[in-house]
Amino acid sequence: MKKKALCVLLTTALCLGLAGCGKEAATSDAEGSAMEAVEETEETEEADTAADAADAAAEETAETEAVAETEEQSGEEAAAEDAVYESQNGWSVRYYPSVFNVNESDDKNQVDFVYSGEAGGTSMASFQFLAGQDPKTVRDDLIKDNADNYEVNDGELSFGPAFWADQKPAEGNDPYVKEDYYAVPLNDGTLLIDVLVHITRQDEIDIPISDSIAMLFDSLTLSESTPARDEGLVYMGGLYSHDGKSDMNLALFRKDGVPVVLVQEGDKFYYGDLETEEATLEDGSTYNKFSVEGKTFGYRFDEESTGVLMDENGDLHDSLELDESVAQDMWSESGN
């Protein structure tokens, strides 16, 4: 009986030992698995971190390239918007079509650059070629009824000599309209630049308008007009009577650098050097008077391609601007 009991105790002890070993093994295995899981997690996190960094770097590179591409496209678009207007009268300017609407008169002697952005009212720069007219006289005539409101100057601007009149700023803080005049000598005539701006006194509106018009001035280039058919002959402008009372035509040229005039009445031509003097009509308006081949005539260029002619009898005739092709035919027919 004792032997059996001892055997039972040994068996029990062995079972308990085996059970303890199993528990330790299970614990070791569990700990090992936990450590492996931690290591795997750390490896996964490191991989994720590396992947995130790679993605961030790739995204940053893509954004940088996109910005560079956008800037390049913007530069190309800006360059594409930059245009040049060349006048038949010997001047040109650079401008942005997205900023200005360009309106030409029928004879293209007047060109208006009308600002198309936000403005308090119509704001524009008008370029008009006045053949045979003196720049200083043109400026003075424009402001003679309102001289006290202008500051008058003359001198060299970026494009050459000019006579200008700047309207004095209005007092107070209310919006107002400002109109300045620049009379520029060009091809024995005058290039009149009339700048009209509605001043709002709001910088976000006024400054872009000012900068855009300044671009026109800064880029203005003056040159000789395209010669007419004969070498050394440049057409400066002309008028023809359209009131049905006269068939008088007047053409002004520069021949080898010398201003000359050609008058046609019917089949008669009168030709000579152009020397004018200012004269006054009964209504107080002025005109240019000249004599050629013993006859005295007169003319005045007005706005909207119109003007006035005075025939040899002193009669006035409403007139329109003479096309260059007609003037060239006159020159050929006159035999000069």
C-alpha positions in Angstrom: 0.0 0.0 0.0 2.8 2.4 0.8 4.5 1.6 -2.5 1.4 2.3 -4.4 0.9 5.6 -2.6 4.5 6.7 -3.3 4.0 5.8 -6.9 0.9 7.9 -7.0 2.8 10.8 -5.4 5.6 10.5 -7.9 3.1 10.3 -10.8 1.4 13.3 -9.4 4.6 15.2 -8.9 5.7 14.3 -12.5 2.5 15.5 -13.8 2.8 18.7 -11.9 6.4 19.1 -13.2 5.3 18.4 -16.7 2.4 20.9 -16.3 4.9 23.5 -15.0 7.2 22.9 -17.9 4.4 23.3 -20.3 3.3 26.6 -18.7 6.9 27.9 -18.9 7.2 26.8 -22.5 3.8 28.4 -23.3 4.9 31.6 -21.5 8.2 31.7 -23.5 6.4 31.0 -26.7 3.9 33.8 -25.9 6.7 36.2 -25.0 8.5 35.3 -28.2 5.4 35.8 -30.2 4.8 39.2 -28.6 8.4 40.3 -29.2 8.1 39.2 -32.8 4.8 41.1 -33.1 6.4 44.2 -31.7 9.3 43.9 -34.1 7.0 43.4 -37.0 5.0 46.4 -35.9 8.1 48.5 -35.6 9.2 47.3 -39.0 5.8 48.1 -40.5 5.8 51.5 -38.9 9.3 52.2 -40.2 8.2 51.1 -43.7 5.1 53.2 -43.5 7.1 56.2 -42.3 9.6 55.7 -45.2 6.6 55.3 -47.6 5.0 58.5 -46.3 8.3 60.4 -46.6 8.7 59.1 -50.2 5.1 60.1 -51.0 5.7 63.6 -49.4 8.9 64.1 -51.4 7.1 63.0 -54.6 4.2 65.3 -53.9 6.5 68.2 -53.1 8.5 67.5 -56.3 5.2 67.4 -58.3 4.0 70.7 -56.7 7.4 72.3 -57.5 7.2 71.2 -61.1 3.6 72.3 -61.3 4.5 75.7 -60.0 7.4 76.0 -62.4 5.1 74.9 -65.3 2.4 77.4 -64.3 5.0 80.2 -64.1 6.4 79.2 -67.5 2.9 79.1 -69.0 2.0 82.4 -67.3 5.1 83.9 -68.8 4.3 82.5 -72.2 0.7 83.8 -72.0 1.9 87.2 -70.9 4.3 87.3 -73.8 1.5 86.2 -76.2 -0.7 89.0 -74.9 1.9 91.7 -75.5 1.1 93.2 -78.9 2.4 96.1 -81.0 0.3 98.7 -82.8 2.1 100.3 -85.7 0.6 103.5 -87.3 0.8 104.5 -90.9 1.8 107.9 -89.6 5.2 106.8 -88.2 4.5 105.9 -84.5 4.1 102.6 -82.6 3.3 101.4 -79.1 3.2 98.2 -77.2 0.0 97.2 -75.3 -1.9 94.3 -73.9 -5.1 93.4 -75.8 -6.6 92.0 -72.6 -6.3 95.5 -71.1 -7.2 97.8 -74.0 -9.8 97.8 -76.7 -8.3 99.5 -79.8 -10.6 101.6 -82.0 -9.4 103.2 -85.2 -10.9 106.0 -87.3 -11.8 105.2 -90.9 -8.6 106.8 -92.2 -6.6 105.4 -89.2 -5.3 108.9 -88.3 -6.8 108.5 -84.9 -6.5 105.5 -82.7 -8.2 105.1 -79.2 -6.9 102.7 -76.6 -9.9 102.3 -74.3 -9.2 100.7 -70.9 -11.3 97.6 -70.5 -10.7 96.8 -66.8 -12.5 98.2 -63.8 -12.8 102.0 -63.9 -14.9 104.8 -62.6 -15.8 105.7 -66.2 -14.4 105.8 -69.7 -10.6 105.9 -69.4 -8.5 106.0 -72.5 -5.4 107.3 -74.4 -6.2 108.7 -77.8 -3.4 109.1 -80.5 -4.3 111.5 -83.4 -2.0 112.6 -86.2 -2.6 116.2 -87.2 -0.8 116.8 -90.5 1.0 120.2 -91.0 0.1 121.5 -87.5 2.5 122.9 -85.0 2.6 121.0 -81.7 2.8 124.0 -79.4 -0.1 125.7 -81.2 -2.2 122.5 -80.9 -1.6 122.3 -77.2 -2.3 125.9 -76.5 -5.5 125.9 -78.5 -6.8 122.9 -76.6 -6.5 124.7 -73.2 -6.9 128.3 -74.1 -10.4 128.4 -72.5 -9.3 126.6 -69.4 -5.7 127.5 -69.0 -5.9 128.1 -65.3 -6.6 124.5 -64.6 -3.5 123.2 -66.4 0.2 123.0 -65.8 2.0 123.7 -69.1 5.5 122.3 -69.9 7.7 121.4 -72.8 10.9 119.4 -73.1 12.2 115.9 -73.7 10.2 112.9 -72.8 11.3 109.2 -73.2 10.3 109.2 -76.9 11.5 112.7 -77.8 10.5 116.4 -77.5 6.9 117.2 -76.6 4.6 120.0 -75.5 2.2 119.0 -72.8 -0.5 120.3 -70.5 -1.4 118.4 -67.3 -4.7 119.1 -65.7 -4.4 120.0 -62.0 -5.8 117.6 -59.5 -9.3 118.4 -58.1 -9.5 119.5 -54.5 -11.2 117.3 -51.9 -11.7 113.6 -52.0 -14.5 113.3 -54.5 -13.9 111.4 -57.8 -13.3 113.6 -60.9 -12.3 113.4 -64.6 -8.8 114.3 -65.6 -7.7 115.1 -69.2 -4.1 115.7 -70.2 -2.7 116.6 -73.6 0.7 115.8 -75.1 1.6 117.3 -78.5 4.5 115.6 -80.1 6.4 116.8 -83.3 6.1 114.0 -85.9 6.7 114.1 -89.7 6.2 117.9 -90.0 2.9 117.6 -88.1 1.7 116.8 -84.6 0.9 113.5 -82.8 -1.7 114.6 -80.3 -2.0 112.2 -77.3 -5.2 112.9 -75.3 -5.3 111.0 -72.0 -8.8 110.9 -70.3 -9.1 109.2 -66.9 -11.9 109.0 -64.4 -10.1 109.3 -61.0 -12.0 107.3 -58.4 -9.4 108.0 -55.6 -9.3 104.2 -55.0 -5.8 102.9 -55.5 -6.9 99.4 -56.4 -8.8 101.0 -59.4 -6.7 104.0 -60.3 -3.2 102.5 -60.1 -3.8 99.7 -62.7 -5.2 102.3 -65.1 -2.2 104.6 -64.6 0.3 101.7 -65.0 -1.4 100.5 -68.2 -1.4 104.0 -69.8 2.2 104.5 -68.7 3.1 101.4 -70.6 1.8 103.0 -73.8 4.0 106.1 -73.2 7.1 104.1 -72.2 6.9 102.1 -75.4 6.0 104.9 -77.8 8.4 104.9 -80.8 8.5 107.6 -83.4 9.8 107.1 -87.0 9.4 108.4 -90.5 6.2 107.7 -92.4 6.2 105.2 -95.3 7.2 107.1 -98.4 4.7 107.7 -101.1 5.2 106.5 -104.7 8.0 108.9 -105.4 11.3 108.4 -103.5 11.7 111.1 -100.9 7.9 112.0 -100.9 5.9 111.5 -97.7 2.2 112.2 -97.4 1.3 114.2 -94.3 -2.5 114.5 -94.8 -5.1 116.3 -96.7 -8.8 117.4 -97.2 -11.4 117.5 -99.9 -14.5 119.6 -100.0 -17.8 117.6 -99.8 -20.4 120.3 -99.5 -21.3 120.3 -103.2 -20.1 123.8 -103.7 -16.5 123.2 -104.5 -14.3 120.4 -105.9 -11.2 121.6 -104.1 -8.6 119.1 -102.9 -5.7 119.8 -100.6 -2.7 117.5 -100.1 0.3 118.1 -97.8 3.6 116.4 -98.5 7.2 116.5 -97.4 9.4 116.4 -100.4 13.1 115.6 -99.6 12.5 116.8 -96.1 10.7 120.1 -97.2 7.0 120.6 -96.5 5.1 121.2 -99.7 1.4 121.7 -100.6 -0.6 120.7 -103.6 -4.1 122.2 -104.3 -6.4 120.9 -107.0 -9.5 122.8 -108.3 -11.0 121.1 -111.2 -8.2 120.5 -113.7 -5.9 123.2 -112.2 -3.1 122.4 -109.8 -1.2 124.8 -107.5 2.0 123.6 -106.0 4.7 125.1 -103.8 6.5 125.1 -100.4 4.2 125.1 -97.4 4.5 128.2 -95.3 1.5 128.9 -93.1 0.3 131.6 -90.8 -2.5 131.4 -88.3 -5.7 133.4 -89.2 -9.0 133.9 -87.5 -12.5 133.5 -88.9 -15.5 135.6 -88.0 -16.7 133.1 -85.4 -13.3 133.3 -83.6 -12.0 129.9 -84.7 -8.6 129.7 -86.3 -7.2 128.2 -89.5 -3.9 127.9 -91.4 -3.5 130.3 -94.3 -1.0 130.0 -97.0 -0.2 131.3 -100.5 1.0 129.3 -103.5 1.5 130.4 -107.1 -0.1 133.8 -106.4 -3.3 132.2 -104.8 -4.2 132.3 -101.2 -5.9 129.3 -99.6 -6.7 128.0 -96.1 -7.4 124.8 -94.2 -8.1 123.4 -90.7 -8.2 119.8 -89.5 -10.9 119.1 -87.0 -11.9 116.0 -85.1 -13.6 112.9 -86.5 -11.7 113.1 -89.8 -13.3 116.4 -90.8 -12.1 119.9 -91.5 -12.5 123.2 -93.3 -11.1 124.4 -96.7 -10.9 128.0 -97.9 -10.8 128.5 -101.6 -9.0 131.3 -103.5 -12.2 133.4 -103.2 -12.2 133.2 -99.4 -15.2 130.9 -99.3 -15.3 128.2 -96.7 -16.2 124.6 -97.4 -16.9 121.7 -95.0 -14.4 119.0 -95.8 -13.3 115.4 -95.1 -9.8 113.9 -94.9 -8.3 113.0 -98.2 -7.2 109.4 -98.7 -3.5 108.9 -99.4 -4.1 107.0 -102.7 -6.1 110.0 -104.0 -3.3 112.4 -102.9 -0.8 110.2 -104.7 -2.9 110.3 -107.9 -3.0 114.1 -107.6 0.8 114.2 -107.3 1.1 112.1 -110.4 -1.4 114.1 -112.4 0.2 117.4 -111.4 3.4 116.5 -113.1 5.6 117.5 -110.1 
